[in-house]
């Protein structure tokens, strides 16, 4: 059995050496036949100089489409209408979103992301909504939360806020106090 091992190894080595010889002899002929230009040297003599390096081209993302203020205001109205609300709704007496408030706020960010012009958030609170009767502070907190969210979502427009304390609690059909959005 030991006599056959060198023969088996030799049988494997011979075809490999013959194959390597065949590639070295016929490789130039194949390269010349497949290429219309002369063959380039396969081995570099040393390191490639840095000044010969060509930096890859970088594709710039397309510029975002700019939305005029009037078009953005129409989109805001359509957004509120599609959710059957007048603005971003909050639970009475709190700065917590209620009803469709979260969905409206999320959709509003995508509508306002590329708008030209300024955005004004008009925060409402109802008189008597808080025990301290500082409804203006509650309304400002609501506006601040919406403003912060829009900024975090990439809305680059100038965002201003206004506070309105409504003298009478709204009708039961109103989902709660809201933050209106005006684009100018």
OpenMM code with the backbone's topology and positions (N, CA, C; nanometers):
from openmm import Vec3, app, unit

residues = "UNK UNK UNK UNK UNK UNK UNK UNK UNK UNK UNK UNK UNK UNK UNK UNK UNK UNK UNK UNK UNK UNK UNK UNK UNK UNK UNK UNK UNK UNK UNK UNK UNK UNK UNK UNK UNK UNK UNK UNK UNK UNK UNK UNK UNK UNK UNK UNK UNK UNK UNK UNK UNK UNK UNK UNK UNK UNK UNK UNK UNK UNK UNK UNK UNK UNK UNK UNK UNK UNK UNK UNK UNK UNK UNK UNK UNK UNK UNK UNK UNK UNK UNK UNK UNK UNK UNK UNK UNK UNK UNK UNK UNK UNK UNK UNK UNK UNK UNK UNK UNK UNK UNK UNK UNK UNK UNK UNK UNK UNK UNK UNK UNK UNK UNK UNK UNK UNK UNK UNK UNK UNK UNK UNK UNK UNK UNK UNK UNK UNK UNK UNK UNK UNK UNK UNK UNK UNK UNK UNK UNK UNK UNK UNK UNK UNK UNK UNK UNK UNK UNK UNK UNK UNK UNK UNK UNK UNK UNK UNK UNK UNK UNK UNK UNK UNK UNK UNK UNK UNK UNK UNK UNK UNK UNK UNK UNK UNK UNK UNK UNK UNK UNK UNK".split()
positions = [
    Vec3(0.0813, -0.1187, 0.0000),
    Vec3(0.0000, 0.0000, 0.0000),
    Vec3(0.0857, 0.1252, 0.0000),
    Vec3(0.1993, 0.1205, 0.0705),
    Vec3(0.2854, 0.2371, 0.0798),
    Vec3(0.3498, 0.2686, -0.0542),
    Vec3(0.3617, 0.1700, -0.1426),
    Vec3(0.4233, 0.1938, -0.2717),
    Vec3(0.3340, 0.2789, -0.3620),
    Vec3(0.2065, 0.2773, -0.3429),
    Vec3(0.1135, 0.3494, -0.4299),
    Vec3(0.0982, 0.4972, -0.3935),
    Vec3(0.1322, 0.5338, -0.2725),
    Vec3(0.1149, 0.6734, -0.2294),
    Vec3(0.1993, 0.7688, -0.3150),
    Vec3(0.3292, 0.7439, -0.3393),
    Vec3(0.4044, 0.8368, -0.4243),
    Vec3(0.3498, 0.8435, -0.5659),
    Vec3(0.2988, 0.7334, -0.6173),
    Vec3(0.2418, 0.7357, -0.7517),
    Vec3(0.1141, 0.8197, -0.7573),
    Vec3(0.0310, 0.8098, -0.6544),
    Vec3(-0.0934, 0.8879, -0.6505),
    Vec3(-0.0625, 1.0366, -0.6392),
    Vec3(0.0338, 1.0721, -0.5555),
    Vec3(0.0725, 1.2135, -0.5413),
    Vec3(0.1347, 1.2618, -0.6712),
    Vec3(0.2161, 1.1825, -0.7332),
    Vec3(0.2776, 1.2197, -0.8606),
    Vec3(0.1732, 1.2388, -0.9692),
    Vec3(0.0710, 1.1578, -0.9700),
    Vec3(-0.0349, 1.1706, -1.0701),
    Vec3(-0.1096, 1.3021, -1.0529),
    Vec3(-0.1264, 1.3465, -0.9290),
    Vec3(-0.1930, 1.4746, -0.9035),
    Vec3(-0.1030, 1.5921, -0.9393),
    Vec3(0.0251, 1.5796, -0.9173),
    Vec3(0.1185, 1.6898, -0.9402),
    Vec3(0.1463, 1.7105, -1.0886),
    Vec3(0.1556, 1.6059, -1.1654),
    Vec3(0.1893, 1.6178, -1.3062),
    Vec3(0.0824, 1.6963, -1.3821),
    Vec3(-0.0448, 1.6631, -1.3668),
    Vec3(-0.1435, 1.7414, -1.4406),
    Vec3(-0.1414, 1.8882, -1.3985),
    Vec3(-0.1166, 1.9194, -1.2738),
    Vec3(-0.1114, 2.0589, -1.2303),
    Vec3(0.0052, 2.1305, -1.2955),
    Vec3(0.1201, 2.0667, -1.3052),
    Vec3(0.2346, 2.1330, -1.3669),
    Vec3(0.2142, 2.1479, -1.5172),
    Vec3(0.1530, 2.0497, -1.5785),
    Vec3(0.1255, 2.0602, -1.7214),
    Vec3(0.0251, 2.1718, -1.7466),
    Vec3(-0.0753, 2.1834, -1.6619),
    Vec3(-0.1760, 2.2884, -1.6763),
    Vec3(-0.1126, 2.4257, -1.6595),
    Vec3(-0.0261, 2.4411, -1.5615),
    Vec3(0.0405, 2.5695, -1.5405),
    Vec3(0.1266, 2.6051, -1.6602),
    Vec3(0.1961, 2.5082, -1.7155),
    Vec3(0.2776, 2.5342, -1.8338),
    Vec3(0.1892, 2.5760, -1.9507),
    Vec3(0.0767, 2.5088, -1.9657),
    Vec3(-0.0149, 2.5417, -2.0756),
    Vec3(-0.0676, 2.6839, -2.0625),
    Vec3(-0.1037, 2.7265, -1.9426),
    Vec3(-0.1509, 2.8637, -1.9240),
    Vec3(-0.0416, 2.9660, -1.9501),
    Vec3(0.0813, 2.9337, -1.9108),
    Vec3(0.1887, 3.0306, -1.9320),
    Vec3(0.2228, 3.0443, -2.0797),
    Vec3(0.2144, 2.9356, -2.1571),
    Vec3(0.2460, 2.9416, -2.2991),
    Vec3(0.1318, 3.0033, -2.3772),
    Vec3(0.0126, 2.9548, -2.3519),
    Vec3(-0.1009, 2.9983, -2.4320),
    Vec3(-0.1716, 3.1207, -2.3744),
    Vec3(-0.1364, 3.1629, -2.2549),
    Vec3(-0.2002, 3.2790, -2.1936),
    Vec3(-0.1787, 3.4049, -2.2736),
    Vec3(-0.0555, 3.4241, -2.3263),
    Vec3(-0.0277, 3.5428, -2.4068),
    Vec3(-0.1096, 3.5413, -2.5351),
    Vec3(-0.1244, 3.4253, -2.5954),
    Vec3(-0.2033, 3.4177, -2.7179),
    Vec3(-0.3500, 3.4489, -2.6915),
    Vec3(-0.4050, 3.3991, -2.5791),
    Vec3(-0.5441, 3.4280, -2.5448),
    Vec3(-0.5630, 3.5770, -2.5165),
    Vec3(-0.4709, 3.6353, -2.4424),
    Vec3(-0.4822, 3.7773, -2.4083),
    Vec3(-0.4738, 3.8627, -2.5336),
    Vec3(-0.3848, 3.8292, -2.6263),
    Vec3(-0.3716, 3.9046, -2.7501),
    Vec3(-0.4965, 3.8874, -2.8359),
    Vec3(-0.5532, 3.7686, -2.8375),
    Vec3(-0.6715, 3.7439, -2.9191),
    Vec3(-0.7939, 3.8158, -2.8620),
    Vec3(-0.8044, 3.8279, -2.7298),
    Vec3(-0.9217, 3.8897, -2.6676),
    Vec3(-0.9081, 4.0411, -2.6539),
    Vec3(-0.7888, 4.0922, -2.6628),
    Vec3(-0.7684, 4.2353, -2.6400),
    Vec3(-0.7190, 4.3011, -2.7673),
    Vec3(-0.7679, 4.4212, -2.7929),
    Vec3(-0.7201, 4.4934, -2.9102),
    Vec3(-0.5999, 4.5803, -2.8764),
    Vec3(-0.5696, 4.5947, -2.7474),
    Vec3(-0.4542, 4.6741, -2.7070),
    Vec3(-0.3431, 4.5806, -2.6614),
    Vec3(-0.2202, 4.6327, -2.6601),
    Vec3(-0.1110, 4.5475, -2.6141),
    Vec3(-0.1275, 4.5125, -2.4669),
    Vec3(-0.0725, 4.3992, -2.4297),
    Vec3(-0.0862, 4.3516, -2.2928),
    Vec3(-0.0120, 4.4421, -2.1965),
    Vec3(-0.0762, 4.4710, -2.0839),
    Vec3(-0.0142, 4.5523, -1.9787),
    Vec3(0.0657, 4.4611, -1.8880),
    Vec3(0.1724, 4.5126, -1.8303),
    Vec3(0.2496, 4.4269, -1.7400),
    Vec3(0.1640, 4.3884, -1.6194),
    Vec3(0.1700, 4.2603, -1.5822),
    Vec3(0.0867, 4.2092, -1.4745),
    Vec3(0.1432, 4.2395, -1.3374),
    Vec3(0.2735, 4.2606, -1.3262),
    Vec3(0.3366, 4.2812, -1.1964),
    Vec3(0.3942, 4.4220, -1.1915),
    Vec3(0.3607, 4.4954, -1.0847),
    Vec3(0.4163, 4.6298, -1.0661),
    Vec3(0.5508, 4.6188, -0.9972),
    Vec3(0.6404, 4.7071, -1.0322),
    Vec3(0.7757, 4.7022, -0.9774),
    Vec3(0.7819, 4.7532, -0.8338),
    Vec3(0.6832, 4.8216, -0.7857),
    Vec3(0.6860, 4.8750, -0.6495),
    Vec3(0.5501, 4.9286, -0.6116),
    Vec3(0.5432, 5.0040, -0.5030),
    Vec3(0.4142, 5.0591, -0.4614),
    Vec3(0.3634, 5.1626, -0.5626),
    Vec3(0.2329, 5.1736, -0.5699),
    Vec3(0.1706, 5.2685, -0.6614),
    Vec3(0.1830, 5.4085, -0.6009),
    Vec3(0.2350, 5.5064, -0.6769),
    Vec3(0.2461, 5.6416, -0.6227),
    Vec3(0.1082, 5.7002, -0.5954),
    Vec3(0.0989, 5.7813, -0.4912),
    Vec3(-0.0283, 5.8397, -0.4504),
    Vec3(-0.0824, 5.9348, -0.5563),
    Vec3(0.0054, 6.0084, -0.6255),
    Vec3(-0.0443, 6.1037, -0.7245),
    Vec3(-0.1083, 6.0362, -0.8449),
    Vec3(-0.0837, 5.9048, -0.8638),
    Vec3(-0.1468, 5.8319, -0.9723),
    Vec3(-0.2851, 5.7799, -0.9343),
    Vec3(-0.3215, 5.7941, -0.8073),
    Vec3(-0.4502, 5.7441, -0.7594),
    Vec3(-0.5622, 5.8358, -0.8080),
    Vec3(-0.6637, 5.7764, -0.8649),
    Vec3(-0.7803, 5.8527, -0.9097),
    Vec3(-0.8942, 5.8231, -0.8136),
    Vec3(-0.9413, 5.9268, -0.7469),
    Vec3(-1.0489, 5.9096, -0.6499),
    Vec3(-1.1787, 5.8733, -0.7228),
    Vec3(-1.2563, 5.7841, -0.6643),
    Vec3(-1.3838, 5.7489, -0.7285),
    Vec3(-1.4808, 5.8668, -0.7242),
    Vec3(-1.5642, 5.8750, -0.8244),
    Vec3(-1.6645, 5.9807, -0.8284),
    Vec3(-1.7737, 5.9496, -0.7283),
    Vec3(-1.8181, 6.0496, -0.6583),
    Vec3(-1.9262, 6.0324, -0.5617),
    Vec3(-2.0524, 6.0942, -0.6184),
    Vec3(-2.1578, 6.0183, -0.6131),
    Vec3(-2.2861, 6.0676, -0.6614),
    Vec3(-2.3508, 6.1504, -0.5514),
    Vec3(-2.3900, 6.2697, -0.5849),
    Vec3(-2.4599, 6.3550, -0.4905),
    Vec3(-2.6085, 6.3208, -0.4947),
    Vec3(-2.6727, 6.3159, -0.3764),
    Vec3(-2.8164, 6.2896, -0.3801),
    Vec3(-2.8875, 6.4057, -0.4483),
    Vec3(-2.9987, 6.3769, -0.5121),
    Vec3(-3.0700, 6.4855, -0.5793),
    Vec3(-3.1194, 6.5878, -0.4779),
    Vec3(-3.1233, 6.7113, -0.5194),
    Vec3(-3.1728, 6.8168, -0.4317),
    Vec3(-3.3207, 6.7918, -0.4040),
    Vec3(-3.3628, 6.8137, -0.2790),
    Vec3(-3.5039, 6.7901, -0.2488),
    Vec3(-3.5924, 6.8897, -0.3224),
    Vec3(-3.7100, 6.8441, -0.3581),
    Vec3(-3.8051, 6.9323, -0.4239),
    Vec3(-3.8557, 7.0341, -0.3223),
    Vec3(-3.8497, 7.1583, -0.3596),
    Vec3(-3.8929, 7.2650, -0.2707),
    Vec3(-4.0424, 7.2855, -0.2892),
    Vec3(-4.1137, 7.2911, -0.1784),
    Vec3(-4.2589, 7.3058, -0.1815),
    Vec3(-4.2935, 7.4497, -0.1451),
    Vec3(-4.3622, 7.5220, -0.2333),
    Vec3(-4.4029, 7.6590, -0.2013),
    Vec3(-4.4983, 7.6606, -0.0813),
    Vec3(-4.4999, 7.7721, -0.0104),
    Vec3(-4.5797, 7.7842, 0.1112),
    Vec3(-4.7285, 7.7605, 0.0853),
    Vec3(-4.7823, 7.8146, -0.0232),
    Vec3(-4.9252, 7.7984, -0.0519),
    Vec3(-4.9609, 7.6516, -0.0753),
    Vec3(-4.8740, 7.5798, -0.1431),
    Vec3(-4.8982, 7.4378, -0.1687),
    Vec3(-4.8891, 7.3596, -0.0373),
    Vec3(-4.7906, 7.3942, 0.0447),
    Vec3(-4.7750, 7.3260, 0.1731),
    Vec3(-4.8965, 7.3503, 0.2626),
    Vec3(-4.9493, 7.4728, 0.2646),
    Vec3(-5.0673, 7.5021, 0.3459),
    Vec3(-5.1860, 7.4194, 0.2989),
    Vec3(-5.2005, 7.4034, 0.1667),
    Vec3(-5.3082, 7.3195, 0.1134),
    Vec3(-5.2895, 7.1741, 0.1567),
    Vec3(-5.1669, 7.1254, 0.1561),
    Vec3(-5.1392, 6.9882, 0.2004),
    Vec3(-5.1719, 6.9720, 0.3489),
    Vec3(-5.1432, 7.0749, 0.4282),
    Vec3(-5.1752, 7.0698, 0.5715),
    Vec3(-5.3265, 7.0603, 0.5899),
    Vec3(-5.4020, 7.1426, 0.5162),
    Vec3(-5.5489, 7.1373, 0.5252),
    Vec3(-5.6016, 6.9997, 0.4863),
    Vec3(-5.5473, 6.9444, 0.3784),
    Vec3(-5.5902, 6.8112, 0.3335),
    Vec3(-5.5556, 6.7040, 0.4369),
    Vec3(-5.4403, 6.7180, 0.4999),
    Vec3(-5.3986, 6.6231, 0.6029),
    Vec3(-5.4958, 6.6270, 0.7204),
    Vec3(-5.5265, 6.7469, 0.7691),
    Vec3(-5.6205, 6.7597, 0.8804),
    Vec3(-5.7578, 6.7070, 0.8401),
    Vec3(-5.8016, 6.7388, 0.7202),
    Vec3(-5.9328, 6.6949, 0.6732),
    Vec3(-5.9394, 6.5425, 0.6626),
    Vec3(-5.8325, 6.4804, 0.6118),
    Vec3(-5.8320, 6.3344, 0.5971),
    Vec3(-5.8368, 6.2628, 0.7318),
    Vec3(-5.7916, 6.3293, 0.8383),
    Vec3(-5.7969, 6.2710, 0.9731),
    Vec3(-5.9167, 6.3233, 1.0534),
    Vec3(-5.9989, 6.4073, 0.9901),
    Vec3(-6.1181, 6.4647, 1.0534),
    Vec3(-6.0840, 6.5414, 1.1817),
    Vec3(-5.9769, 6.6217, 1.1758),
    Vec3(-5.9370, 6.7059, 1.2891),
    Vec3(-5.9100, 6.8473, 1.2384),
    Vec3(-5.8996, 6.9400, 1.3340),
    Vec3(-5.8676, 7.0776, 1.2991),
    Vec3(-5.7193, 7.1071, 1.3205),
    Vec3(-5.6514, 7.0203, 1.3918),
    Vec3(-5.5095, 7.0388, 1.4218),
    Vec3(-5.4565, 6.9147, 1.4908),
    Vec3(-5.3401, 6.9278, 1.5507),
    Vec3(-5.2796, 6.8182, 1.6259),
    Vec3(-5.3470, 6.8188, 1.7627),
    Vec3(-5.4177, 6.7126, 1.7966),
    Vec3(-5.5019, 6.7121, 1.9158),
    Vec3(-5.4294, 6.6607, 2.0396),
    Vec3(-5.4655, 6.7217, 2.1532),
    Vec3(-5.4075, 6.6881, 2.2831),
    Vec3(-5.5188, 6.6538, 2.3812),
    Vec3(-5.4852, 6.5745, 2.4799),
    Vec3(-5.5804, 6.5428, 2.5861),
    Vec3(-5.6026, 6.6680, 2.6702),
    Vec3(-5.7253, 6.6982, 2.7077),
    Vec3(-5.7522, 6.8171, 2.7889),
    Vec3(-5.6708, 6.8165, 2.9190),
    Vec3(-5.6120, 6.9312, 2.9494),
    Vec3(-5.5357, 6.9479, 3.0724),
    Vec3(-5.3946, 6.8934, 3.0683),
    Vec3(-5.3511, 6.8356, 2.9523),
    Vec3(-5.2176, 6.7755, 2.9436),
    Vec3(-5.1487, 6.8174, 2.8132),
    Vec3(-5.0229, 6.7772, 2.8017),
    Vec3(-4.9480, 6.7966, 2.6776),
    Vec3(-4.9268, 6.6618, 2.6092),
    Vec3(-5.0215, 6.5697, 2.6309),
    Vec3(-5.0148, 6.4367, 2.5702),
    Vec3(-5.1043, 6.4319, 2.4470),
    Vec3(-5.0516, 6.3756, 2.3415),
    Vec3(-5.1303, 6.3612, 2.2194),
    Vec3(-5.2466, 6.2655, 2.2439),
    Vec3(-5.3570, 6.2935, 2.1769),
    Vec3(-5.4752, 6.2099, 2.1931),
    Vec3(-5.5399, 6.1904, 2.0564),
    Vec3(-5.6190, 6.0853, 2.0447),
    Vec3(-5.6890, 6.0599, 1.9190),
    Vec3(-5.5915, 6.0351, 1.8059),
    Vec3(-5.6075, 6.1107, 1.7010),
    Vec3(-5.5203, 6.0964, 1.5838),
    Vec3(-5.3996, 6.1901, 1.5908),
    Vec3(-5.3748, 6.2463, 1.7062),
    Vec3(-5.2661, 6.3430, 1.7225),
    Vec3(-5.1306, 6.2923, 1.6769),
    Vec3(-5.0972, 6.1688, 1.7130),
    Vec3(-4.9666, 6.1126, 1.6746),
    Vec3(-4.9575, 6.0923, 1.5243),
    Vec3(-5.0618, 6.0379, 1.4635),
    Vec3(-5.0619, 6.0166, 1.3178),
    Vec3(-5.0521, 6.1486, 1.2430),
    Vec3(-5.1258, 6.2481, 1.2895),
    Vec3(-5.1241, 6.3788, 1.2240),
    Vec3(-4.9864, 6.4416, 1.2376),
    Vec3(-4.9284, 6.4345, 1.3571),
    Vec3(-4.7955, 6.4937, 1.3793),
    Vec3(-4.6913, 6.4275, 1.2899),
    Vec3(-4.6960, 6.2957, 1.2800),
    Vec3(-4.5993, 6.2228, 1.1973),
    Vec3(-4.6144, 6.2611, 1.0494),
    Vec3(-4.7376, 6.2652, 1.0014),
    Vec3(-4.7624, 6.3008, 0.8615),
    Vec3(-4.7269, 6.4464, 0.8345),
    Vec3(-4.7490, 6.5311, 0.9332),
    Vec3(-4.7201, 6.6728, 0.9179),
    Vec3(-4.5706, 6.6965, 0.8940),
    Vec3(-4.4870, 6.6187, 0.9598),
    Vec3(-4.3422, 6.6334, 0.9409),
    Vec3(-4.3034, 6.6087, 0.7959),
    Vec3(-4.3618, 6.5087, 0.7329),
    Vec3(-4.3263, 6.4823, 0.5932),
    Vec3(-4.3811, 6.5901, 0.5004),
    Vec3(-4.4936, 6.6507, 0.5345),
    Vec3(-4.5500, 6.7582, 0.4525),
    Vec3(-4.4633, 6.8835, 0.4610),
    Vec3(-4.4105, 6.9131, 0.5787),
    Vec3(-4.3374, 7.0387, 0.6002),
    Vec3(-4.1864, 7.0273, 0.5795),
    Vec3(-4.1362, 6.9097, 0.5497),
    Vec3(-3.9913, 6.8897, 0.5443),
    Vec3(-3.9215, 6.9802, 0.4418),
    Vec3(-3.9782, 7.0036, 0.3250),
    Vec3(-3.9111, 7.0805, 0.2194),
    Vec3(-3.9866, 7.2079, 0.1834),
    Vec3(-4.0556, 7.2641, 0.2794),
    Vec3(-4.1376, 7.3818, 0.2530),
    Vec3(-4.0519, 7.5085, 0.2541),
    Vec3(-4.0854, 7.5997, 0.1636),
    Vec3(-4.0236, 7.7321, 0.1684),
    Vec3(-4.1155, 7.8198, 0.2510),
    Vec3(-4.0602, 7.9150, 0.3171),
    Vec3(-4.1428, 8.0020, 0.4000),
    Vec3(-4.1358, 7.9599, 0.5452),
    Vec3(-4.2177, 8.0248, 0.6255),
    Vec3(-4.2145, 7.9977, 0.7686),
    Vec3(-4.3388, 7.9209, 0.8110),
    Vec3(-4.3268, 7.8537, 0.9233),
    Vec3(-4.4353, 7.7750, 0.9799),
    Vec3(-4.4706, 7.8368, 1.1151),
    Vec3(-4.5989, 7.8593, 1.1375),
    Vec3(-4.6449, 7.9109, 1.2667),
    Vec3(-4.7348, 7.8067, 1.3302),
    Vec3(-4.7020, 7.7717, 1.4532),
    Vec3(-4.7827, 7.6786, 1.5304),
    Vec3(-4.8700, 7.7613, 1.6243),
    Vec3(-4.9995, 7.7466, 1.6133),
    Vec3(-5.0942, 7.8190, 1.6977),
    Vec3(-5.1506, 7.7186, 1.7975),
    Vec3(-5.1049, 7.7291, 1.9216),
    Vec3(-5.1439, 7.6343, 2.0255),
    Vec3(-5.2644, 7.6867, 2.1019),
    Vec3(-5.3655, 7.6032, 2.1118),
    Vec3(-5.4884, 7.6398, 2.1826),
    Vec3(-5.4938, 7.5707, 2.3182),
    Vec3(-5.5531, 7.6403, 2.4131),
    Vec3(-5.5909, 7.5825, 2.5422),
    Vec3(-5.7248, 7.6440, 2.5776),
    Vec3(-5.8046, 7.5728, 2.6524),
    Vec3(-5.9362, 7.6228, 2.6901),
    Vec3(-5.9286, 7.6806, 2.8303),
    Vec3(-5.9964, 7.7899, 2.8500),
    Vec3(-5.9999, 7.8541, 2.9804),
    Vec3(-6.0545, 7.7546, 3.0832),
    Vec3(-5.9832, 7.7392, 3.1943),
    Vec3(-6.0242, 7.6449, 3.2973),
    Vec3(-5.9738, 7.5043, 3.2735),
    Vec3(-5.8914, 7.4857, 3.1764),
    Vec3(-5.8400, 7.3523, 3.1442),
    Vec3(-5.7423, 7.3028, 3.2508),
    Vec3(-5.6761, 7.3939, 3.3180),
    Vec3(-5.5817, 7.3553, 3.4229),
    Vec3(-5.6297, 7.4120, 3.5565),
    Vec3(-5.5903, 7.3477, 3.6634),
    Vec3(-5.6289, 7.3929, 3.7974),
    Vec3(-5.5631, 7.5261, 3.8322),
    Vec3(-5.4436, 7.5505, 3.7762),
    Vec3(-5.3717, 7.6746, 3.8067),
    Vec3(-5.4215, 7.7918, 3.7239),
    Vec3(-5.5070, 7.7644, 3.6281),
    Vec3(-5.5576, 7.8668, 3.5349),
    Vec3(-5.4454, 7.9305, 3.4537),
    Vec3(-5.3342, 7.8601, 3.4384),
    Vec3(-5.2237, 7.9056, 3.3523),
    Vec3(-5.2294, 7.8273, 3.2219),
    Vec3(-5.3378, 7.8442, 3.1519),
    Vec3(-5.3589, 7.7715, 3.0268),
    Vec3(-5.2601, 7.8147, 2.9193),
    Vec3(-5.2113, 7.9383, 2.9300),
    Vec3(-5.1133, 7.9847, 2.8324),
    Vec3(-4.9844, 7.9035, 2.8413),
    Vec3(-4.9457, 7.8659, 2.9628),
    Vec3(-4.8241, 7.7858, 2.9809),
    Vec3(-4.8451, 7.6465, 2.9212),
    Vec3(-4.9629, 7.5890, 2.9441),
    Vec3(-4.9931, 7.4572, 2.8878),
    Vec3(-4.9934, 7.4622, 2.7352),
    Vec3(-5.0534, 7.5647, 2.6786),
    Vec3(-5.0568, 7.5781, 2.5329),
    Vec3(-4.9152, 7.5950, 2.4769),
    Vec3(-4.8314, 7.6718, 2.5448),
    Vec3(-4.6928, 7.6907, 2.4992),
    Vec3(-4.6149, 7.5592, 2.5074),
    Vec3(-4.6417, 7.4785, 2.6095),
    Vec3(-4.5755, 7.3485, 2.6205),
    Vec3(-4.6144, 7.2592, 2.5027),
    Vec3(-4.7417, 7.2609, 2.4661),
    Vec3(-4.7885, 7.1821, 2.3515),
    Vec3(-4.7196, 7.2271, 2.2225),
    Vec3(-4.7136, 7.3577, 2.2024),
    Vec3(-4.6481, 7.4107, 2.0824),
    Vec3(-4.4997, 7.3734, 2.0813),
    Vec3(-4.4353, 7.3804, 2.1967),
    Vec3(-4.2934, 7.3456, 2.2059),
    Vec3(-4.2670, 7.2002, 2.1710),
    Vec3(-4.3562, 7.1117, 2.2148),
    Vec3(-4.3393, 6.9696, 2.1819),
    Vec3(-4.3536, 6.9443, 2.0325),
    Vec3(-4.4512, 7.0094, 1.9694),
    Vec3(-4.4691, 6.9924, 1.8243),
    Vec3(-4.3501, 7.0518, 1.7504),
    Vec3(-4.3053, 7.1689, 1.7941),
    Vec3(-4.1907, 7.2353, 1.7301),
    Vec3(-4.0655, 7.1484, 1.7393),
    Vec3(-4.0405, 7.0931, 1.8568),
    Vec3(-3.9230, 7.0078, 1.8764),
    Vec3(-3.9312, 6.8835, 1.7872),
    Vec3(-4.0471, 6.8230, 1.7799),
    Vec3(-4.0637, 6.7040, 1.6966),
    Vec3(-4.0370, 6.7362, 1.5498),
    Vec3(-4.0938, 6.8462, 1.5015),
    Vec3(-4.0735, 6.8829, 1.3607),
    Vec3(-3.9256, 6.9081, 1.3320),
    Vec3(-3.8569, 6.9759, 1.4231),
    Vec3(-3.7134, 7.0015, 1.4044),
    Vec3(-3.6354, 6.8704, 1.4019),
    Vec3(-3.6707, 6.7758, 1.4890),
    Vec3(-3.6024, 6.6460, 1.4920),
    Vec3(-3.6275, 6.5663, 1.3642),
    Vec3(-3.7387, 6.5908, 1.2973),
    Vec3(-3.7731, 6.5192, 1.1748),
    Vec3(-3.7197, 6.5881, 1.0499),
    Vec3(-3.6410, 6.6939, 1.0662),
    Vec3(-3.5759, 6.7563, 0.9517),
    Vec3(-3.6496, 6.8738, 0.8906),
    Vec3(-3.7485, 6.9282, 0.9594),
    Vec3(-3.8164, 7.0474, 0.9088),
    Vec3(-3.7242, 7.1658, 0.9386),
    Vec3(-3.6701, 7.2259, 0.8301),
    Vec3(-3.5713, 7.3320, 0.8448),
    Vec3(-3.6314, 7.4719, 0.8422),
    Vec3(-3.7595, 7.4829, 0.8210),
    Vec3(-3.8230, 7.6148, 0.8136),
    Vec3(-3.8154, 7.6851, 0.9481),
    Vec3(-3.8311, 7.8154, 0.9434),
    Vec3(-3.8407, 7.8929, 1.0668),
    Vec3(-3.9761, 7.8597, 1.1289),
    Vec3(-3.9754, 7.8112, 1.2517),
    Vec3(-4.0992, 7.7725, 1.3190),
    Vec3(-4.1228, 7.8685, 1.4350),
    Vec3(-4.2329, 7.9409, 1.4280),
    Vec3(-4.2713, 8.0302, 1.5373),
    Vec3(-4.3954, 7.9734, 1.6049),
    Vec3(-4.4204, 8.0228, 1.7254),
    Vec3(-4.5367, 7.9739, 1.7998),
    Vec3(-4.6213, 8.0905, 1.8483),
    Vec3(-4.7502, 8.0639, 1.8583),
    Vec3(-4.8466, 8.1573, 1.9168),
    Vec3(-4.9349, 8.0787, 2.0108),
    Vec3(-4.9855, 8.1476, 2.1108),
    Vec3(-5.0714, 8.0836, 2.2100),
    Vec3(-5.2062, 8.1540, 2.2094),
    Vec3(-5.3119, 8.0745, 2.2092),
    Vec3(-5.4473, 8.1291, 2.2203),
    Vec3(-5.5183, 8.0530, 2.3316),
    Vec3(-5.5682, 8.1263, 2.4300),
    Vec3(-5.6506, 8.0663, 2.5345),
    Vec3(-5.7948, 8.0957, 2.4965),
    Vec3(-5.8648, 7.9911, 2.4546),
    Vec3(-6.0035, 8.0052, 2.4135),
    Vec3(-6.0896, 8.0233, 2.5385),
    Vec3(-6.1824, 8.1223, 2.5366),
    Vec3(-6.2591, 8.1515, 2.6570),
    Vec3(-6.3599, 8.0433, 2.6950),
    Vec3(-6.4043, 7.9631, 2.5977),
    Vec3(-6.5086, 7.8642, 2.6252),
    Vec3(-6.4584, 7.7269, 2.5818),
    Vec3(-6.4912, 7.6273, 2.6632),
    Vec3(-6.4581, 7.4889, 2.6299),
    Vec3(-6.5258, 7.4550, 2.4984),
    Vec3(-6.4536, 7.3892, 2.4087),
    Vec3(-6.5058, 7.3591, 2.2765),
    Vec3(-6.6209, 7.2611, 2.2796),
    Vec3(-6.6944, 7.2525, 2.1726),
    Vec3(-6.8053, 7.1566, 2.1670),
    Vec3(-6.7537, 7.0133, 2.1792),
    Vec3(-6.8373, 6.9216, 2.2214),
    Vec3(-6.7934, 6.7828, 2.2413),
    Vec3(-6.7374, 6.7174, 2.1154),
    Vec3(-6.7720, 6.7672, 1.9962),
    Vec3(-6.7215, 6.7062, 1.8737),
    Vec3(-6.5735, 6.7376, 1.8510),
    Vec3(-6.5241, 6.8430, 1.9147),
    Vec3(-6.3809, 6.8713, 1.9047),
    Vec3(-6.3064, 6.7654, 1.9845),
    Vec3(-6.2023, 6.7055, 1.9270),
    Vec3(-6.1296, 6.5984, 1.9931),
    Vec3(-6.0531, 6.6422, 2.1142),
    Vec3(-6.0435, 6.7672, 2.1391),
    Vec3(-5.9658, 6.8208, 2.2501),
    Vec3(-5.8971, 6.9458, 2.1989),
    Vec3(-5.8183, 7.0074, 2.2843),
    Vec3(-5.7448, 7.1251, 2.2386),
    Vec3(-5.6431, 7.0832, 2.1324),
    Vec3(-5.6066, 7.1756, 2.0455),
    Vec3(-5.5187, 7.1385, 1.9362),
    Vec3(-5.4126, 7.2456, 1.9108),
    Vec3(-5.3194, 7.2069, 1.8253),
    Vec3(-5.2195, 7.2993, 1.7719),
    Vec3(-5.2462, 7.3101, 1.6225),
    Vec3(-5.2793, 7.4303, 1.5777),
    Vec3(-5.3014, 7.4568, 1.4362),
    Vec3(-5.1682, 7.4830, 1.3694),
    Vec3(-5.1613, 7.4665, 1.2384),
    Vec3(-5.0380, 7.4875, 1.1636),
    Vec3(-5.0681, 7.5820, 1.0480),
    Vec3(-4.9934, 7.6928, 1.0437),
    Vec3(-5.0065, 7.7908, 0.9363),
    Vec3(-4.8730, 7.8000, 0.8634),
    Vec3(-4.8777, 7.7957, 0.7311),
    Vec3(-4.7560, 7.8077, 0.6499),
    Vec3(-4.7671, 7.9349, 0.5689),
    Vec3(-4.6673, 8.0208, 0.5811),
    Vec3(-4.6696, 8.1484, 0.5076),
    Vec3(-4.5396, 8.1701, 0.4341),
] * unit.nanometer
topology = app.Topology()
chain = topology.addChain("A")
for resn in residues:
    res = topology.addResidue(resn, chain)
    for name in ("N", "CA", "C"):
        topology.addAtom(name, app.Element.getBySymbol(name[0]), res)
